[in-house]
Amino acid sequence: MRHILILGGTTEGRRLAAELAADPTVRVTSSLAGRVAEPRLPAGEVRVGGFGGAQGLADWLRSQHVHTLIDATHPFAQAISRNAAEAAAAVHTPLLALRRPSWVPVSRDRWHPVDSLEEAAAALPGLGRRALLTTGRLGMAAFAGVRGVHIVARSVEPPDPPLPADLVVLLARGPFDLAAERAVFREHRIDVLVTKDSGGAATAPKLAVARELGLPVLIVRRPAAPAGVPVVADVDEALTWLRAHWDTVR
């Protein structure tokens, strides 16, 4: 039985786990970081919490006889992606990164790309006075020093300090449709959107609303996957890669 470890927590990770769990020749384990109190659990086996860095993950891969490692974490989860690459190389375990495609600007978009949350925080006061911040609770500290901007931050769970002085927190879990996003922009009189290039359809409606209203969007570019790691864009591509790999090692 092939043992597949999915570093998950994303919609794509859950979909891949469901596909693999239906195969009686596969044992699938999904690893969740444990940062959300009530995560949506995928099919198959689930473990919650870190491994103890790259060495801890390498030890787990070896002890659990993992056949293939799938990095299906959030596109901005740099630390775990780096650990996955180091661990897989150390124990010679095949590694695949599953990354939803980046968003692409279209006509009427007013995007202002930046390379970090800190750059976004520095640029924010020059673009608006009432911001919708959708960078996640762990990134909110970068905006603690922003002044002159009323920030409406959306998060699955309450963020930890330090936090912006003028802040309203909306506790909500996506996906969000166009009607819901229009209501948020209207109720809070949003005039600038701040987000990360997470990609995917689940949180894209906010970009459509900003486009409709002609509002600027501060968008943090995503980091590249670790060098040398093959990348696929969706679950079907991941399954194709896995089957091709299995055929070559039989």
N, C-alpha and C positions, 0 to 999 in steps of 0.2 A: 504494500500500500504506500503510495507516495504521500509524504507529509508536506503540505504547503503552509507556510506561515505568511499571513497577510498583516502588514503593519497598516492598520485601518483607521476607522473613525469617520471616513468620508462616505458619501452616497455610493461612489464607485467601488469602494472597498466592500460595502455590504452587498452590492449586486454581484460582485465577483465571488464572494463567499457563498452566496445562495446558489450560484451556478456550480461551483465546485463541490458543495455539500451534497448535491444531488447525484454525484458520481460515486458509486460504491467502491471504486478503486482509489479514492482520494480521502485522506484525512486532512481537514482544513482547520487551522487555528487562526483566529483573528486576535491581534494584540491592540488594545485600546490604551491610550495614555492615562486615562483616569482623571482628566481635568474637568469632566462634566459629571455631575452627581447622578443623573439618570440618563445614560446614553442609550441610543437606539442599538440594541444588540443584534449582531449579524447571526446568520445560520452557522452551525458547526460549533466547535469549541471556542471559548473566549477566555482570554487572560487580560487582566487589567493592571496597569502600572508599568513602570520602566524596567529595563533589564540591568541597569548599572553601567551604562555606557557601551562603547563598541566591544570591549572585552567581555562584558556580561552577556551581550547579545550573541557573540561568537560562541561562548560556552553553551548557551541555550540551544543554538542551532546544532551544535555537535551532540549534546546530550539527548536531544529530542529527535535526532536523525532527520533533520529537515532536508527535504529534497530540493525545494525551490523557495526563495524569499521574494515576496512581492511588496514593494514599497508603494502603498496606496494612501499615504498620508496627505495632509493638506499641502498644497504647493509651497506654502511658507514655513513648513516644518523642517527647517534646515538642519537642526541638530540631529534629529532622528534619521534623516536621509543620509547625513554624513556618517553616522554610526553604522547604518545599514551597509553602506558601501565598504567601510573598513572591515566590518565583521564578516561579510560575505567573502571578501577577498582573503581574509585570514584563514577561513576554513574551506575555501574553494566551493562555496554554495552558489549556484546560479542566482542572479538578482535581476529583477525587472522593475522598472518604475512605471506606475500607472498614473498619468497626469492628465486631467481634463485640459483641453486647449485653452489658451489665453483668450480673453476678450479682445475684439478688434474694433476700433472706432469706425463709425459710419458717418454719413453726411449729417451735419448739424451738431455732432458731438463737440463739446468744448473741453477736451481732456487736457490735464496738466500732469504729465507723468513725472514721478520722482523715484528715487532709488531707495528711500527708507521712510519709516514713520517720522523720524526726526526732521527730515526734509519737508515732509507734508505739514508737520506742525509749524515749521518756520514760515511756510508759504501761505498757510491758511488765513491769517488776518488780512492779507492783501486781496483775497478773493471773495470774501463774504462776511456776514455778521451772524448768520444763523445756520449752523452746520449740522448735517446728519453724518454721524461718524459710525461706520460699520466695519471697523478694523479688528473687532474682537476684544474681549475684556483684557487679555494679556498685553495688548498694544496700547491701551488707554493711557498708560503712564507717560508715554512720549508727548502727550498733549497737556500734561499737568501745568506747564508754564505758559500756556496760551492765554492771552488777555484780549478783551474786547470782542470776543466771539461767544455767543450762546451755543453750547454744544449739546445736541441730542444724540446720545450714544445708544446703539442697540446691541444687546448682548444676551446670550442664553442664560447666563448666571450673573449675579452682581459682581462688578469689578472690585479689585482691591486697590487701596491707595498706593501711590499718590494719584490724585484725580484733578481734572480741570476745576477751577473755582466756580464757573458758571455752567453747571451740568445738570441735565435731566437724563435718567437712564430708562430705556424702554426694554423690559425683559420679554424677549420673544424668540421663538425658534422658527426658522424658515422651513419650507420655502414660502416666499411672499409673492402674491400675484399683483398684477398691475393696479387693481382697485385698492388693495390694501396699501400699496406704496403711495399711490396718489393721495390717499387719506392722510398718511403720515406727513408727506410734504406740505399738504394744505393746512393741517391742524397746527403744525409747528412752524409754519411760514419759513420753510427751509430755502436758503438761497445759495448753498454750496454743498456738494456731496464729497465725502472723503471715504475712500475704500481701497482695498487691495485687489490686485488682479488675480482673484481666486478662480475665475473662469466658471464655466457651467451655466446651466439654465436656472437653477434654483434661486439664485440671488441676482439675476440679471435684470429683472423688472425695474429696480431702482435706477439703473442706467437709462432705461427707456423713459422713465418719468423725468429725469434730469434733462434728457434730450428734448422732450415735449415742452418743457418750461424754459429751455435755453439756458440752463444753469451750468456753471463750471463744475468740473469733476476733478478732484485731486486723486490720482490713482497711483498706488505704489507698485512698481514693476516687481514681478516675481523673480526669485533667484533661479539660476539654472540648476538642473539636476547634477549630481556629482559626475565628474568626468569618467567616461568609459561605461556608464550604466545605460543599457538600452531603455528607451522610453516609448510607451504606447499611449494612445489618446483615449481609449475607451475599453470597456469590458470585452467586447468582441475581439478586439485586437489582442488583448491580454490572453484570451483563451486560445487564439490562433498561435500566438508565440509559445504558450505552454505546450500545446499539442505537438508543435514542430520540435520543441526541445525534447519532449518525452520520446518522440520517434527516434531522435538521434542518439539517445543514451540507452535504448533497449539493447 
